[in-house]
Amino acid sequence: MIETIDSDSIPSGVKQKREQAQIDQSGILQENVLFKSPSYAAAFVVGGHANGLTEWKDADGRKFGEIEKE
C-alpha cells in the first residue's frame, strides 16, 4: 500500500508523481507508474526519502542491492 501522507523529506519530483497518480483512499495504486531508480520508487511508496537498494526485498528477504550485485 502507498503511504497517503507525505513526509518533509519527500523529493519534489516524487511528490509531483504522487499528486498526479491515481491512488485510492486505501492507498492502492490504480495505475502503473514508471521510475528511473529503485529509490524514487521506494520514496513514492513510503512518502519520503528512501533507499531503494535496501527497502525493496524479494520473497526470501534479500535486498534489491544484493540481488543487483549478482
PABA-48916 format. One record per atom (N, C-alpha, C, O): residue number from 0; residue in one letter; z, y, x. Coordinates in steps of 0.1 Angstrom, whole numbers, plus 5000, padded with zeros to 4 digits. Example, Ala and Ser with C-alpha at 12.3 -4.5 7.8 and 13.67 -1.06 7.14 Angstrom:
BEGIN
num:residuo:pz:py:px
0:A:5078:4943:5132
0:A:5078:4955:5123
0:A:5078:4967:5132
0:A:5085:4967:5142
1:S:5071:4978:5128
1:S:5071:4989:5137
1:S:5079:5000:5129
1:S:5080:5011:5134
This chain:
BEGIN
num:residuo:pz:py:px
0:M:5000:4988:5008
0:M:5000:5000:5000
0:M:5000:5012:5009
0:M:5005:5012:5020
1:I:4994:5023:5004
1:I:4993:5036:5011
1:I:5006:5044:5007
1:I:5009:5045:4996
2:E:5012:5049:5018
2:E:5023:5058:5015
2:E:5018:5070:5008
2:E:5008:5076:5012
3:T:5024:5074:4997
3:T:5019:5085:4989
3:T:5024:5099:4993
3:T:5020:5109:4988
4:I:5034:5100:5003
4:I:5039:5112:5008
4:I:5035:5114:5022
4:I:5037:5105:5030
5:D:5029:5126:5026
5:D:5026:5129:5039
5:D:5038:5134:5047
5:D:5046:5141:5042
6:S:5039:5129:5060
6:S:5050:5135:5068
6:S:5044:5147:5076
6:S:5032:5149:5075
7:D:5053:5154:5082
7:D:5048:5166:5090
7:D:5039:5162:5102
7:D:5032:5170:5107
8:S:5040:5149:5106
8:S:5033:5145:5118
8:S:5018:5140:5115
8:S:5011:5136:5124
9:I:5014:5141:5103
9:I:5001:5136:5099
9:I:4990:5144:5106
9:I:4990:5156:5104
10:P:4980:5138:5113
10:P:4969:5146:5118
10:P:4961:5152:5107
10:P:4959:5147:5096
11:S:4956:5164:5109
11:S:4949:5172:5099
11:S:4937:5164:5094
11:S:4934:5165:5082
12:G:4929:5158:5102
12:G:4918:5150:5098
12:G:4921:5139:5088
12:G:4914:5136:5079
13:V:4933:5132:5091
13:V:4937:5121:5083
13:V:4942:5127:5070
13:V:4940:5121:5059
14:K:4949:5138:5070
14:K:4954:5144:5058
14:K:4942:5147:5049
14:K:4943:5145:5036
15:Q:4932:5152:5054
15:Q:4920:5156:5046
15:Q:4914:5143:5040
15:Q:4910:5143:5029
16:K:4913:5132:5048
16:K:4907:5120:5043
16:K:4916:5115:5031
16:K:4911:5110:5021
17:R:4929:5116:5033
17:R:4938:5111:5022
17:R:4937:5120:5009
17:R:4937:5114:4998
18:E:4934:5133:5011
18:E:4932:5141:4999
18:E:4919:5138:4992
18:E:4918:5140:4980
19:Q:4909:5133:4999
19:Q:4896:5130:4993
19:Q:4895:5116:4988
19:Q:4887:5113:4980
20:A:4904:5107:4993
20:A:4903:5093:4989
20:A:4909:5091:4975
20:A:4917:5098:4970
21:Q:4904:5080:4969
21:Q:4908:5076:4956
21:Q:4920:5066:4958
21:Q:4918:5054:4961
22:I:4932:5071:4957
22:I:4944:5063:4958
22:I:4952:5064:4945
22:I:4955:5075:4940
23:D:4955:5052:4939
23:D:4961:5053:4926
23:D:4976:5056:4927
23:D:4981:5056:4939
24:Q:4983:5057:4916
24:Q:4998:5061:4917
24:Q:5007:5051:4923
24:Q:5018:5054:4928
25:S:5002:5039:4924
25:S:5009:5028:4931
25:S:5007:5027:4946
25:S:5013:5019:4953
26:G:4998:5036:4951
26:G:4995:5036:4965
26:G:4984:5026:4969
26:G:4983:5022:4980
27:I:4976:5022:4959
27:I:4965:5012:4961
27:I:4952:5020:4963
27:I:4948:5028:4955
28:L:4946:5018:4975
28:L:4933:5025:4978
28:L:4922:5019:4969
28:L:4921:5007:4968
29:Q:4914:5027:4962
29:Q:4904:5023:4953
29:Q:4890:5023:4958
29:Q:4880:5021:4951
30:E:4889:5026:4971
30:E:4875:5026:4978
30:E:4877:5023:4992
30:E:4888:5024:4998
31:N:4866:5020:4999
31:N:4866:5018:5013
31:N:4866:5032:5020
31:N:4859:5041:5016
32:V:4873:5032:5031
32:V:4874:5044:5039
32:V:4872:5040:5054
32:V:4879:5031:5058
33:L:4863:5047:5061
33:L:4860:5043:5075
33:L:4868:5052:5084
33:L:4869:5064:5081
34:F:4872:5047:5096
34:F:4879:5054:5106
34:F:4873:5051:5119
34:F:4867:5041:5121
35:K:4874:5061:5129
35:K:4869:5059:5142
35:K:4879:5052:5151
35:K:4875:5048:5162
36:S:4891:5051:5147
36:S:4901:5044:5156
36:S:4912:5037:5147
36:S:4914:5041:5136
37:P:4918:5027:5153
37:P:4928:5020:5145
37:P:4941:5029:5143
37:P:4948:5027:5133
38:S:4943:5038:5152
38:S:4954:5047:5150
38:S:4952:5057:5138
38:S:4962:5059:5131
39:Y:4940:5062:5136
39:Y:4937:5070:5125
39:Y:4939:5062:5112
39:Y:4943:5067:5102
40:A:4934:5050:5112
40:A:4936:5041:5100
40:A:4950:5039:5097
40:A:4954:5039:5085
41:A:4958:5036:5107
41:A:4973:5034:5105
41:A:4979:5047:5100
41:A:4988:5046:5091
42:A:4976:5058:5106
42:A:4981:5071:5101
42:A:4978:5074:5087
42:A:4986:5079:5079
43:F:4966:5070:5083
43:F:4962:5071:5069
43:F:4971:5063:5060
43:F:4975:5068:5049
44:V:4975:5051:5064
44:V:4983:5042:5056
44:V:4997:5047:5055
44:V:5003:5048:5044
45:V:5003:5051:5067
45:V:5017:5055:5067
45:V:5020:5070:5064
45:V:5031:5074:5061
46:G:5009:5078:5064
46:G:5011:5092:5060
46:G:5016:5100:5071
46:G:5022:5111:5069
47:G:5015:5096:5084
47:G:5020:5103:5095
47:G:5014:5097:5108
47:G:5006:5088:5108
48:H:5019:5102:5119
48:H:5014:5097:5132
48:H:5017:5082:5133
48:H:5028:5078:5130
49:A:5007:5075:5139
49:A:5009:5060:5140
49:A:5000:5055:5152
49:A:4989:5060:5154
50:N:5005:5046:5159
50:N:4997:5039:5170
50:N:4991:5026:5164
50:N:4998:5017:5161
51:G:4978:5027:5161
51:G:4972:5015:5155
51:G:4972:5003:5164
51:G:4971:4992:5158
52:L:4973:5004:5177
52:L:4973:4993:5186
52:L:4986:4985:5184
52:L:4986:4973:5187
53:T:4997:4991:5179
53:T:5009:4984:5177
53:T:5013:4982:5163
53:T:5020:4973:5159
54:E:5008:4990:5154
54:E:5011:4989:5140
54:E:5003:4978:5133
54:E:5009:4971:5124
55:W:4991:4976:5136
55:W:4983:4966:5130
55:W:4986:4952:5136
55:W:4986:4951:5148
56:K:4988:4942:5128
56:K:4991:4929:5133
56:K:4984:4919:5124
56:K:4981:4921:5113
57:D:4980:4907:5131
57:D:4974:4897:5123
57:D:4984:4888:5116
57:D:4996:4891:5117
58:A:4980:4878:5110
58:A:4989:4869:5102
58:A:4999:4862:5111
58:A:5010:4858:5106
59:D:4996:4861:5124
59:D:5006:4855:5133
59:D:5015:4865:5140
59:D:5023:4861:5148
60:G:5014:4878:5136
60:G:5022:4888:5142
60:G:5018:4894:5155
60:G:5025:4902:5161
61:R:5005:4890:5159
61:R:5000:4895:5172
61:R:4995:4910:5169
61:R:4988:4912:5159
62:K:4998:4919:5178
62:K:4994:4933:5176
62:K:4979:4934:5180
62:K:4974:4927:5187
63:F:4973:4944:5173
63:F:4959:4947:5175
63:F:4955:4949:5190
63:F:4945:4944:5195
64:G:4964:4956:5197
64:G:4962:4959:5211
64:G:4961:4946:5219
64:G:4954:4945:5229
65:E:4970:4937:5216
65:E:4970:4924:5223
65:E:4957:4916:5220
65:E:4951:4910:5229
66:I:4953:4916:5208
66:I:4940:4909:5204
66:I:4928:4915:5211
66:I:4919:4909:5215
67:E:4928:4929:5211
67:E:4917:4936:5217
67:E:4915:4933:5232
67:E:4904:4933:5237
68:K:4926:4930:5239
68:K:4925:4927:5253
68:K:4919:4913:5256
68:K:4914:4911:5267
69:E:4919:4904:5246
69:E:4913:4891:5248
69:E:4898:4891:5250
69:E:4892:4880:5252
